[in-house]
Amino acid sequence: MAKLSIYNEIVDEETKVMLQDWCGTDGVCFKDIHEFLNSMEDDDKEIDLHLHCPGGDCIEGWAIYDALRTSGKHITATIDGECASMATIILLAAPKERRFGNKNARLCIHNPCVNFIDLCSTERLTADELEQLKTKLTAQQLSLVEEQNKILDLYVERTGSDRGALQSLMNEDKYVDMEKAIELGFISATVEPNTASKKPHKSKFEKIPEI
């Protein structure tokens, strides 16, 4: 079994390089997952996927999801801490019965968004410039609506939950606990603690019974 941990923001390859060079931080891109899959032995059919990820780039996230779904591997996914945004898409690469979460983990689904829109490059806008701006904004809006429906389609397919309930939660953009994640079908169960139970301590001075 190969262990795959996604513990950083999902970014494109160029942004990952920039983060490493300028900020000293890291990200996860499609290329990382592609290389991970290529490094697996042919006879290794199991992937143990662990997520502690705030989400990130939609295009990279979908590419990672597709790569995992078409890998021919049996995937088990566990939410170790945070699973938000596009990380929830990657979670769904595993079948429902093999999706789990630690008891104190949390999950967040929300509508796709853009980080920044440059509304204008000048202080004054003509009627033509406003019309061009309106056209750009309309195109961006339609693109976001399309992405939102694409995400909802997958959520419904892979969780079995009601579309309206999912959309309502996406509108709220808030974290939910693992009980709610089970209710919605994102995971099937929480991970039970597996540390050894305390055993009675035997004193080295205890008298050995005579035979």
C-alpha positions, 0 to 999 in steps of 0.5 A, a space after each residue: 500500500 502506498 501512502 499519499 498525503 496531501 497536506 498543502 494548498 492545491 496550486 498549479 506548478 508555476 505557483 508551487 515554484 513561486 511559493 517555494 522560492 519566495 515564501 519558503 512554503 509548499 503546495 500540491 500540484 497535479 504533477 506531484 500526484 502524477 509522479 506519485 502514481 508513476 512511482 508505484 509498483 505495478 503490483 501495488 493496488 492500494 493507495 492510502 490517501 490522507 487529507 489535511 488541505 484547505 483546497 485551492 486551484 479548481 483546474 489542478 484539483 479536478 486533474 488530481 481527482 481524475 488521475 486518482 479515479 483512472 489510476 486503477 488503484 483501490 483508494 482509501 481516503 481519510 480526513 486527518 484535519 481539514 478538508 475544504 473546497 477542492 480537497 473535498 473533490 479529491 476526497 471523493 476519488 475514494 468510494 464512499 465505504 472507504 472514506 473516513 475522518 478523524 473525530 476532530 476533523 472538519 469539512 467545508 464545501 462552498 461555491 467557487 469564487 475568484 480571488 480578485 477582479 481588476 475592475 478598472 485600470 483608470 479612474 474614469 470609464 467611458 460607456 464603451 469601457 463599461 460595456 466591455 467590463 460588463 461583458 467580462 464580468 458576465 463571462 466570469 459569472 457564467 464560468 463560476 456558475 458552470 463550475 458550481 454546477 459541475 461540483 454539485 453534480 459530483 457531490 450528488 453522484 458521490 455522496 447520494 445527498 440531496 442537491 438542495 441541501 448541498 447547495 444550501 451548505 455551499 452558500 453558508 461556506 462554513 465548516 461542519 464536523 464529521 457527524 455532519 460529513 457522515 450524514 451528507 455522505 462525504 465519509 462513511 465513518 470516523 476513525 477509532 483510536 487504535 493506541 494500546 490500552 493500558 495494561 496492569 503494571 507488574 512490579 519487578 518485586 512481585 513474589 513469584 509463586 512457588 510450584 
